[in-house]
C-alpha cells in the first residue's frame, strides 16, 4: 500500500462525515439555502487566491523541474477557477464582493501557507492534497447520485466531478506518493499529520458556510 492509500484510509471517517453533511446533501439536491451558498462562494474565492499562492510556493521549492512545473500549473488553475467563480457565481447569485476572510477560511489558508513556508516541501504537498482529492471525491459522489431535472448548483458540481478535474488530482497524488517514497519516516509522519489536518479543515470549511460562521 503506497502513501496516498494509507493517507486516505486515515481520513475515511472524515470523508464519510463530509458526504453526510447537510451542506453537501442540500447542494446535491439543489435546495441549499442561497445565503449559505453565497457565503461559501465568497469564502472559496478568497481561499483559492491564497491556495494558488501556496501551490506556487511549493513549486518554487520542488526538488525537480517536472514537479515544479506541475505545481505552477496547479497554482495557475486555482487562480483561473477563482476568476471563473467570481465572474459566474458572483453575477448569478448576486454576490456584491468577496468580503473578508472569516474564521475557518482564515485558519485554513494560514495553515497551508505556514506549512509551505516552514515545513519540508513534502509536508506542504501533503497539506494541499485534500483540497484536490476530497473535492474530486465529493464531486464524483454527487454526480453519481440520481439527478433532479434541474439543479441551480450544477455548474459547481460539474467543475469538480468528472474526468477533467480528475487528471490534476491524479497528478497531485502521484507526486505526493513519489515524495513520500523518497523521504524519511519522520517526514512521512509529518505528511500524514498535515494531510489529516487539512482534511478536517475541509469539513470545517463547508460547515462554516452552512452555519454562516463569522468573527
N, C-alpha and C positions, 0 to 999 in steps of 0.2 A: 504494500500500500504506500503510495507516494505522499508527499507532504500535504498537498491540497485535499486529498481524500480524507486524511486524518483530521485536517483542519475543519472541513465541512462536517464531519462526524461530530466534532466537538460542539457545533452550534445547531445541531438538528432541533433541539428543544426551542432555541431562539427562533429559528425559521418557522417551526410549527406554530409558535405564538404569533409570528408576523402574519401568516396567511389566515389566521383566525381573528385578526384584529377587525373591529368594526369599520375602521377606515378602509381596509382592503376589501372587505365584503361589500360595503356600500359603494365603493369605487367600481368594483366589478359588476355590480347590479345597475349602476348608473344613477343611483339615488343618493349619493353622497351630498351632504349639505354644501351649497355653493360657497358659503363663507369659509368653510373648512378647507375646501379646495383652493380658494383664493389665498388663504393663509399659507397653505402648503407650497403653492407655486411661487409665491413671493420669496419664501424662505429658501426654496430649492434653487431659485435663480441666484440668490446670494451665495448659497453653498457651492454651486457649480463654478462660479467665478474663482473662489478660493481653492476648490478641488483642482481646477485646472492649473493653478499656480503651484499646488503641491505636486502634481504629476510632472510639471516642468522641472521642479527642483529635483525630483527623483531621477529624471532623465539626465540632468547635469551631473549626477553622482554615480550613474550606472557604470559598471566595470567595462562593458564592451559597447561598441558603436551600434550594434543591432538593437540592444535593449534600450540604449539612449534614444534612438530614433523612434522606437515603439512608444516610449513614454511621452516623447514630444508630440507624437501623433495623438495619443490619448488626451494630452492636455489641450491640443487644438480642437479635438472633437468635443471635449467638455465645454469649451467656450462657445463652439458653434451651437451645441444643444441649448446652452444658456440663452444665446441670442434668439434661437427659434422659439424657446419658451416665452421670452419677453415679447417677441413680435406677435405670436399667435395667441397664446393664452391670456396675456395681459389685455389684448384687444377683445378676445372672445368673452372673457369673464369680467371685463370692465375693472381691471386692476389698475389703479392710478399710479402706483410706484412700488418699488421693492420694499420700502420701509427700512427698518433697522434689523440687525441680527438679534433674534430672540434667543432665550437661554440655551435650548438644546442645540440649535444650529451653531450658535457661538461656541459652545463647548466642543462640538464635533469638529468644526474646522480648525480650532486651535489644537485639538488633539492631533489631527492629521499633520498640520504644519509644524508643530513642535517635534513630532516623530520624524518627519522628513528632515528637519534641521539638525537634530541632535542624536538620532539613533542611526545604527548602520543602515545602509540602503536596503538591505534585505528585509529589515523590520518595517521600513517605510512602505515597501512594496506590499507586504502582507497587510498593513493597516489600510491601504486603499483598495484592496481586493474585494472586500464585502460590498462596496458601493457598486462595483461591476456585477459581481456574481449574484448577490441577493436580488438586485433589480431584474436581472435576466430570469431568475427562477420565478419571481413574482409575476413578471410579465408573461412568461410561458404558462404559469398556473392559471392566470386569468383568461388567456387565450383559449386554453383547453376546457374552460367551463362552457356550459351551454349559453350561447349568446342571446341576448334580447335583440329585438329588431333594431333598436337604436340605443346608443349609449353616448351621452354627451362627452364622456371621457375617453372615447375610443382612440383618439389620436395619441393620448398619453400611453394607452395600453399598447398600441402598435409601435411606439417608439422603442419599448423595452422588450416586447415579446417578439418571437420570430428570429430569423436567421441573421439579419444584418447586424444587430447588436451582439448576437452570439459570437460572431467572428472575433470582435475585440475582447470579449470575455475569455474565450479560449486562449487567446494570445497572452493575456494577463496571467491566467492560471499557469500556462506553460512557463512563463518567465519566473514566476514565484517558485514553481517546482524545481527549476534549474538552480535558482538561487539557494534554495533550502538544501539541495543535494550537495552543493559546493561550499557550504559554510560549516560552522562549528555547531555542536549540540546546544551550546549556550545560546547562540544567536537563533537557532531554530526554536528554542523555547520562547525567546522574546518575540519571534514571528507569531507563534501560537497565541501569545497573550495579546498582541496587537490586533490580530485577526478577530479574536473573540470580543475584545473591547469595541472595535468598530462595528461588529455585528449587533451588539447590544445597542449601540448608538443609532443604528438603522431603525431598530424597533422604536426607540425613543423619539426619533425624528417624526415618524408617522403618528405616534401617539400624541406628540406635542401639537401637531396640526389638528388632530381630532378634538383635543381639549382646548385649542386656541390658547396655548400656554405662552404668556408674555412675562416680561420682567415685573 
